[in-house]
Amino acid sequence: MIYKGKVSAGVVILEGNPPRDGTLVQVSILEDQAVQPQTLADHPAVGIWKDRTDLSQDAADAKRQLGRKLMGLADD
């Protein structure tokens, strides 16, 4: 039996009724350039950071800001 699905935020969403819990499955990836992230900011792994307004848009500045927060006092 073949199920089609799509990965969304790292989770495979199956179309149709899924197999029973505990069913062993084999996953085959179909490469589709249209669904590949166009930029690093669009990548799901970065998604939790892209909407932060407290960080600079420049990655190096954002890294420095986070480093200062980590090493500094909580109330600065």
KACORGI-V989171 format. One record per residue. N is the residue number from 0. RES is the residue in one letter. PHI is phi in whole degrees, 0 to 359 (none if undefined). BURIAL is b if it has 24 or more other ideal C-beta (glycine too) atoms within 12 Angstrom, else e. Layout:
n & res & phi & burial
N & RES & PHI & BURIAL
N & RES & PHI & BURIAL
This chain:
n & res & phi & burial
0 & M & none & e
1 & I & 246 & e
2 & Y & 249 & e
3 & K & 256 & e
4 & G & 201 & e
5 & K & 220 & e
6 & V & 272 & e
7 & S & 228 & e
8 & A & 56 & e
9 & G & 84 & e
10 & V & 245 & e
11 & V & 278 & e
12 & I & 257 & e
13 & L & 276 & e
14 & E & 272 & e
15 & G & 84 & e
16 & N & 283 & e
17 & P & 285 & e
18 & P & 292 & e
19 & R & 297 & e
20 & D & 302 & e
21 & G & 89 & e
22 & T & 287 & e
23 & L & 283 & e
24 & V & 229 & e
25 & Q & 246 & e
26 & V & 256 & e
27 & S & 242 & e
28 & I & 265 & e
29 & L & 258 & e
30 & E & 285 & e
31 & D & 227 & e
32 & Q & 298 & e
33 & A & 293 & e
34 & V & 260 & e
35 & Q & 286 & e
36 & P & 302 & e
37 & Q & 281 & e
38 & T & 228 & e
39 & L & 297 & e
40 & A & 296 & e
41 & D & 274 & e
42 & H & 290 & e
43 & P & 303 & e
44 & A & 294 & e
45 & V & 260 & e
46 & G & 307 & e
47 & I & 288 & e
48 & W & 259 & e
49 & K & 293 & e
50 & D & 264 & e
51 & R & 288 & e
52 & T & 264 & e
53 & D & 274 & e
54 & L & 245 & e
55 & S & 294 & e
56 & Q & 288 & e
57 & D & 283 & e
58 & A & 300 & e
59 & A & 294 & e
60 & D & 294 & e
61 & A & 298 & e
62 & K & 298 & e
63 & R & 295 & e
64 & Q & 298 & e
65 & L & 295 & e
66 & G & 297 & e
67 & R & 295 & e
68 & K & 296 & e
69 & L & 293 & e
70 & M & 269 & e
71 & G & 263 & e
72 & L & 285 & e
73 & A & 291 & e
74 & D & 259 & e
75 & D & 275 & e
